[in-house]
Amino acid sequence: MDALVVDSMRTLMGNTNISIDANFMDVGGNSIIVVRLRHILSEELAISRAARIFFNNPALSPCRLPTNRPSRGGTECDRWANR
């Protein structure tokens, strides 16, 4: 998943220097990029992500991109995603 997120952001942003620890907003992320990235993740992983996750938890790491599925405790990121 890390590779998919990073590769997708690199492609969308035209920037090969983006890492999994990059801040979505700091690398130029915006609402258009969110829509495009959500589509890629949905197509590749068959999961949905709320757009607000990218803005409220802007790191690209998978924890910062929690799924919209019910959590059984999970991480703080998982619990936040299920609000």
N, CA, C and O atoms as a GROMACS GRO file, in nm:
protein
  332
    1MET      N    1   0.082  -0.119   0.000
    1MET     CA    2   0.000   0.000   0.000
    1MET      C    3   0.086   0.126   0.000
    1MET      O    4   0.054   0.223  -0.067
    2ASP      N    5   0.197   0.123   0.076
    2ASP     CA    6   0.287   0.239   0.077
    2ASP      C    7   0.328   0.276  -0.064
    2ASP      O    8   0.322   0.392  -0.103
    3ALA      N    9   0.371   0.176  -0.140
    3ALA     CA   10   0.420   0.201  -0.276
    3ALA      C   11   0.310   0.260  -0.364
    3ALA      O   12   0.336   0.351  -0.443
    4LEU      N   13   0.189   0.209  -0.352
    4LEU     CA   14   0.078   0.260  -0.432
    4LEU      C   15   0.050   0.407  -0.399
    4LEU      O   16   0.034   0.489  -0.489
    5VAL      N   17   0.044   0.438  -0.270
    5VAL     CA   18   0.016   0.576  -0.228
    5VAL      C   19   0.126   0.669  -0.277
    5VAL      O   20   0.098   0.774  -0.335
    6VAL      N   21   0.252   0.632  -0.253
    6VAL     CA   22   0.365   0.717  -0.292
    6VAL      C   23   0.374   0.729  -0.444
    6VAL      O   24   0.388   0.840  -0.496
    7ASP      N   25   0.366   0.619  -0.515
    7ASP     CA   26   0.375   0.624  -0.661
    7ASP      C   27   0.261   0.706  -0.721
    7ASP      O   28   0.282   0.781  -0.816
    8SER      N   29   0.143   0.692  -0.665
    8SER     CA   30   0.028   0.768  -0.715
    8SER      C   31   0.048   0.918  -0.691
    8SER      O   32   0.022   0.999  -0.780
    9MET      N   33   0.093   0.953  -0.572
    9MET     CA   34   0.118   1.095  -0.543
    9MET      C   35   0.229   1.150  -0.631
    9MET      O   36   0.219   1.263  -0.680
   10ARG      N   37   0.334   1.073  -0.651
   10ARG     CA   38   0.444   1.118  -0.738
   10ARG      C   39   0.393   1.145  -0.878
   10ARG      O   40   0.428   1.246  -0.939
   11THR      N   41   0.311   1.055  -0.929
   11THR     CA   42   0.255   1.072  -1.063
   11THR      C   43   0.162   1.192  -1.069
   11THR      O   44   0.173   1.276  -1.159
   12LEU      N   45   0.070   1.201  -0.974
   12LEU     CA   46  -0.027   1.311  -0.974
   12LEU      C   47   0.040   1.447  -0.958
   12LEU      O   48  -0.004   1.546  -1.018
   13MET      N   49   0.145   1.453  -0.877
   13MET     CA   50   0.211   1.580  -0.849
   13MET      C   51   0.327   1.609  -0.944
   13MET      O   52   0.377   1.722  -0.948
   14GLY      N   53   0.370   1.508  -1.021
   14GLY     CA   54   0.486   1.527  -1.108
   14GLY      C   55   0.612   1.553  -1.029
   14GLY      O   56   0.698   1.630  -1.071
   15ASN      N   57   0.624   1.488  -0.912
   15ASN     CA   58   0.736   1.510  -0.821
   15ASN      C   59   0.786   1.375  -0.772
   15ASN      O   60   0.714   1.305  -0.700
   16THR      N   61   0.906   1.337  -0.810
   16THR     CA   62   0.961   1.207  -0.771
   16THR      C   63   1.023   1.208  -0.632
   16THR      O   64   1.070   1.105  -0.584
   17ASN      N   65   1.025   1.323  -0.567
   17ASN     CA   66   1.086   1.333  -0.434
   17ASN      C   67   0.988   1.314  -0.320
   17ASN      O   68   1.024   1.339  -0.205
   18ILE      N   69   0.868   1.272  -0.347
   18ILE     CA   70   0.766   1.252  -0.242
   18ILE      C   71   0.791   1.118  -0.174
   18ILE      O   72   0.812   1.016  -0.241
   19SER      N   73   0.790   1.118  -0.040
   19SER     CA   74   0.808   0.995   0.037
   19SER      C   75   0.680   0.964   0.114
   19SER      O   76   0.588   1.046   0.119
   20ILE      N   77   0.675   0.846   0.175
   20ILE     CA   78   0.558   0.804   0.250
   20ILE      C   79   0.538   0.894   0.373
   20ILE      O   80   0.427   0.902   0.426
   21ASP      N   81   0.642   0.959   0.419
   21ASP     CA   82   0.632   1.048   0.534
   21ASP      C   83   0.598   1.191   0.496
   21ASP      O   84   0.588   1.279   0.582
   22ALA      N   85   0.582   1.216   0.367
   22ALA     CA   86   0.552   1.351   0.319
   22ALA      C   87   0.416   1.398   0.368
   22ALA      O   88   0.325   1.318   0.390
   23ASN      N   89   0.404   1.527   0.385
   23ASN     CA   90   0.278   1.590   0.423
   23ASN      C   91   0.202   1.622   0.295
   23ASN      O   92   0.253   1.692   0.208
   24PHE      N   93   0.081   1.572   0.284
   24PHE     CA   94  -0.002   1.590   0.165
   24PHE      C   95  -0.010   1.736   0.122
   24PHE      O   96   0.004   1.767   0.004
   25MET      N   97  -0.032   1.824   0.217
   25MET     CA   98  -0.046   1.966   0.186
   25MET      C   99   0.088   2.030   0.147
   25MET      O  100   0.093   2.114   0.057
   26ASP      N  101   0.195   1.990   0.215
   26ASP     CA  102   0.326   2.048   0.187
   26ASP      C  103   0.378   2.015   0.047
   26ASP      O  104   0.456   2.092  -0.009
   27VAL      N  105   0.334   1.903  -0.009
   27VAL     CA  106   0.380   1.867  -0.145
   27VAL      C  107   0.286   1.919  -0.252
   27VAL      O  108   0.300   1.885  -0.370
   28GLY      N  109   0.190   2.002  -0.212
   28GLY     CA  110   0.101   2.065  -0.308
   28GLY      C  111  -0.034   1.999  -0.324
   28GLY      O  112  -0.107   2.030  -0.419
   29GLY      N  113  -0.069   1.909  -0.234
   29GLY     CA  114  -0.199   1.843  -0.241
   29GLY      C  115  -0.313   1.942  -0.229
   29GLY      O  116  -0.304   2.040  -0.156
   30ASN      N  117  -0.420   1.916  -0.302
   30ASN     CA  118  -0.539   2.001  -0.299
   30ASN      C  119  -0.661   1.914  -0.325
   30ASN      O  120  -0.649   1.792  -0.338
   31SER      N  121  -0.777   1.975  -0.333
   31SER     CA  122  -0.901   1.898  -0.347
   31SER      C  123  -0.906   1.818  -0.477
   31SER      O  124  -0.962   1.708  -0.480
   32ILE      N  125  -0.849   1.870  -0.583
   32ILE     CA  126  -0.848   1.797  -0.711
   32ILE      C  127  -0.760   1.672  -0.698
   32ILE      O  128  -0.798   1.565  -0.745
   33ILE      N  129  -0.645   1.686  -0.635
   33ILE     CA  130  -0.556   1.572  -0.614
   33ILE      C  131  -0.623   1.469  -0.525
   33ILE      O  132  -0.609   1.349  -0.548
   34VAL      N  133  -0.696   1.513  -0.423
   34VAL     CA  134  -0.769   1.421  -0.335
   34VAL      C  135  -0.866   1.336  -0.416
   34VAL      O  136  -0.871   1.214  -0.400
   35VAL      N  137  -0.943   1.399  -0.502
   35VAL     CA  138  -1.040   1.326  -0.584
   35VAL      C  139  -0.968   1.224  -0.671
   35VAL      O  140  -1.012   1.109  -0.682
   36ARG      N  141  -0.860   1.264  -0.732
   36ARG     CA  142  -0.786   1.172  -0.819
   36ARG      C  143  -0.720   1.059  -0.741
   36ARG      O  144  -0.724   0.944  -0.784
   37LEU      N  145  -0.661   1.091  -0.625
   37LEU     CA  146  -0.598   0.988  -0.543
   37LEU      C  147  -0.701   0.892  -0.486
   37LEU      O  148  -0.677   0.771  -0.483
   38ARG      N  149  -0.814   0.943  -0.442
   38ARG     CA  150  -0.922   0.855  -0.393
   38ARG      C  151  -0.965   0.758  -0.502
   38ARG      O  152  -0.989   0.641  -0.474
   39HIS      N  153  -0.976   0.806  -0.625
   39HIS     CA  154  -1.015   0.720  -0.737
   39HIS      C  155  -0.912   0.609  -0.759
   39HIS      O  156  -0.948   0.493  -0.777
   40ILE      N  157  -0.785   0.645  -0.758
   40ILE     CA  158  -0.679   0.545  -0.777
   40ILE      C  159  -0.684   0.440  -0.667
   40ILE      O  160  -0.680   0.320  -0.696
   41LEU      N  161  -0.693   0.483  -0.542
   41LEU     CA  162  -0.697   0.388  -0.430
   41LEU      C  163  -0.822   0.301  -0.436
   41LEU      O  164  -0.817   0.182  -0.406
   42SER      N  165  -0.932   0.359  -0.475
   42SER     CA  166  -1.056   0.283  -0.488
   42SER      C  167  -1.044   0.177  -0.596
   42SER      O  168  -1.086   0.063  -0.577
   43GLU      N  169  -0.988   0.215  -0.709
   43GLU     CA  170  -0.972   0.121  -0.820
   43GLU      C  171  -0.873   0.010  -0.788
   43GLU      O  172  -0.898  -0.107  -0.817
   44GLU      N  173  -0.761   0.045  -0.729
   44GLU     CA  174  -0.653  -0.052  -0.703
   44GLU      C  175  -0.677  -0.139  -0.581
   44GLU      O  176  -0.642  -0.257  -0.582
   45LEU      N  177  -0.736  -0.082  -0.477
   45LEU     CA  178  -0.751  -0.154  -0.350
   45LEU      C  179  -0.894  -0.189  -0.314
   45LEU      O  180  -0.919  -0.259  -0.216
   46ALA      N  181  -0.989  -0.139  -0.393
   46ALA     CA  182  -1.132  -0.162  -0.368
   46ALA      C  183  -1.172  -0.114  -0.229
   46ALA      O  184  -1.250  -0.179  -0.160
   47ILE      N  185  -1.117   0.001  -0.189
   47ILE     CA  186  -1.154   0.062  -0.062
   47ILE      C  187  -1.187   0.208  -0.086
   47ILE      O  188  -1.141   0.269  -0.183
   48SER      N  189  -1.266   0.263   0.004
   48SER     CA  190  -1.304   0.403  -0.007
   48SER      C  191  -1.239   0.482   0.105
   48SER      O  192  -1.224   0.431   0.216
   49ARG      N  193  -1.203   0.602   0.077
   49ARG     CA  194  -1.145   0.691   0.178
   49ARG      C  195  -1.220   0.822   0.176
   49ARG      O  196  -1.246   0.877   0.068
   50ALA      N  197  -1.253   0.873   0.291
   50ALA     CA  198  -1.320   1.003   0.300
   50ALA      C  199  -1.220   1.112   0.264
   50ALA      O  200  -1.105   1.108   0.307
   51ALA      N  201  -1.263   1.210   0.187
   51ALA     CA  202  -1.174   1.318   0.144
   51ALA      C  203  -1.117   1.394   0.264
   51ALA      O  204  -1.003   1.440   0.259
   52ARG      N  205  -1.195   1.407   0.371
   52ARG     CA  206  -1.148   1.483   0.487
   52ARG      C  207  -1.023   1.423   0.549
   52ARG      O  208  -0.947   1.494   0.615
   53ILE      N  209  -1.002   1.292   0.530
   53ILE     CA  210  -0.884   1.227   0.588
   53ILE      C  211  -0.756   1.290   0.535
   53ILE      O  212  -0.660   1.307   0.610
   54PHE      N  213  -0.754   1.323   0.408
   54PHE     CA  214  -0.635   1.379   0.347
   54PHE      C  215  -0.604   1.518   0.401
   54PHE      O  216  -0.488   1.559   0.403
   55PHE      N  217  -0.705   1.590   0.443
   55PHE     CA  218  -0.685   1.725   0.494
   55PHE      C  219  -0.664   1.728   0.646
   55PHE      O  220  -0.586   1.809   0.696
   56ASN      N  221  -0.732   1.641   0.718
   56ASN     CA  222  -0.721   1.639   0.864
   56ASN      C  223  -0.600   1.560   0.913
   56ASN      O  224  -0.547   1.590   1.020
   57ASN      N  225  -0.556   1.462   0.837
   57ASN     CA  226  -0.439   1.380   0.869
   57ASN      C  227  -0.353   1.373   0.744
   57ASN      O  228  -0.356   1.273   0.673
   58PRO      N  229  -0.277   1.478   0.717
   58PRO     CA  230  -0.216   1.492   0.586
   58PRO      C  231  -0.094   1.406   0.554
   58PRO      O  232  -0.048   1.408   0.440
   59ALA      N  233  -0.038   1.330   0.648
   59ALA     CA  234   0.075   1.245   0.614
   59ALA      C  235   0.028   1.135   0.521
   59ALA      O  236  -0.087   1.090   0.530
   60LEU      N  237   0.114   1.091   0.432
   60LEU     CA  238   0.076   0.990   0.333
   60LEU      C  239   0.080   0.847   0.384
   60LEU      O  240   0.032   0.756   0.316
   61SER      N  241   0.137   0.823   0.501
   61SER     CA  242   0.149   0.687   0.551
   61SER      C  243   0.012   0.622   0.566
   61SER      O  244  -0.087   0.692   0.589
   62PRO      N  245   0.003   0.490   0.552
   62PRO     CA  246  -0.126   0.421   0.558
   62PRO      C  247  -0.206   0.450   0.685
   62PRO      O  248  -0.329   0.457   0.680
   63CYS      N  249  -0.139   0.467   0.797
   63CYS     CA  250  -0.213   0.499   0.920
   63CYS      C  251  -0.287   0.630   0.903
   63CYS      O  252  -0.397   0.646   0.955
   64ARG      N  253  -0.230   0.722   0.831
   64ARG     CA  254  -0.291   0.852   0.812
   64ARG      C  255  -0.398   0.848   0.704
   64ARG      O  256  -0.467   0.948   0.680
   65LEU      N  257  -0.412   0.735   0.638
   65LEU     CA  258  -0.515   0.718   0.536
   65LEU      C  259  -0.604   0.601   0.575
   65LEU      O  260  -0.610   0.502   0.503
   66PRO      N  261  -0.672   0.610   0.689
   66PRO     CA  262  -0.754   0.498   0.736
   66PRO      C  263  -0.871   0.468   0.644
   66PRO      O  264  -0.921   0.556   0.573
   67THR      N  265  -0.913   0.343   0.645
   67THR     CA  266  -1.026   0.304   0.564
   67THR      C  267  -1.155   0.353   0.626
   67THR      O  268  -1.157   0.392   0.743
   68ASN      N  269  -1.261   0.351   0.551
   68ASN     CA  270  -1.393   0.391   0.601
   68ASN      C  271  -1.470   0.269   0.650
   68ASN      O  272  -1.593   0.265   0.640
   69ARG      N  273  -1.400   0.172   0.703
   69ARG     CA  274  -1.465   0.053   0.756
   69ARG      C  275  -1.467   0.060   0.908
   69ARG      O  276  -1.381   0.124   0.968
   70PRO      N  277  -1.565  -0.006   0.971
   70PRO     CA  278  -1.569  -0.006   1.117
   70PRO      C  279  -1.441  -0.062   1.177
   70PRO      O  280  -1.384  -0.158   1.124
   71SER      N  281  -1.396  -0.003   1.284
   71SER     CA  282  -1.274  -0.045   1.352
   71SER      C  283  -1.309  -0.128   1.475
   71SER      O  284  -1.416  -0.109   1.534
   72ARG      N  285  -1.222  -0.217   1.512
   72ARG     CA  286  -1.238  -0.292   1.637
   72ARG      C  287  -1.132  -0.242   1.735
   72ARG      O  288  -1.044  -0.317   1.776
   73GLY      N  289  -1.142  -0.119   1.770
   73GLY     CA  290  -1.039  -0.058   1.855
   73GLY      C  291  -0.942   0.014   1.765
   73GLY      O  292  -0.954   0.135   1.744
   74GLY      N  293  -0.845  -0.058   1.711
   74GLY     CA  294  -0.753  -0.005   1.612
   74GLY      C  295  -0.672   0.113   1.660
   74GLY      O  296  -0.666   0.143   1.779
   75THR      N  297  -0.611   0.180   1.567
   75THR     CA  298  -0.529   0.296   1.597
   75THR      C  299  -0.616   0.420   1.611
   75THR      O  300  -0.735   0.417   1.578
   76GLU      N  301  -0.558   0.526   1.660
   76GLU     CA  302  -0.629   0.652   1.669
   76GLU      C  303  -0.678   0.694   1.531
   76GLU      O  304  -0.788   0.748   1.517
   77CYS      N  305  -0.598   0.669   1.430
   77CYS     CA  306  -0.638   0.704   1.293
   77CYS      C  307  -0.761   0.624   1.251
   77CYS      O  308  -0.852   0.679   1.188
   78ASP      N  309  -0.764   0.497   1.287
   78ASP     CA  310  -0.880   0.414   1.253
   78ASP      C  311  -1.005   0.465   1.323
   78ASP      O  312  -1.112   0.476   1.262
   79ARG      N  313  -0.991   0.496   1.452
   79ARG     CA  314  -1.107   0.544   1.527
   79ARG      C  315  -1.156   0.676   1.471
   79ARG      O  316  -1.276   0.699   1.463
   80TRP      N  317  -1.063   0.764   1.432
   80TRP     CA  318  -1.102   0.894   1.375
   80TRP      C  319  -1.177   0.875   1.244
   80TRP      O  320  -1.275   0.945   1.218
   81ALA      N  321  -1.134   0.781   1.164
   81ALA     CA  322  -1.195   0.761   1.033
   81ALA      C  323  -1.339   0.716   1.043
   81ALA      O  324  -1.418   0.740   0.952
   82ASN      N  325  -1.374   0.653   1.154
   82ASN     CA  326  -1.508   0.598   1.168
   82ASN      C  327  -1.606   0.694   1.233
   82ASN      O  328  -1.718   0.654   1.265
   83ARG      N  329  -1.567   0.819   1.254
   83ARG     CA  330  -1.658   0.918   1.312
   83ARG      C  331  -1.766   0.956   1.215
   83ARG      O  332  -1.852   1.038   1.247
   0.00000   0.00000   0.00000
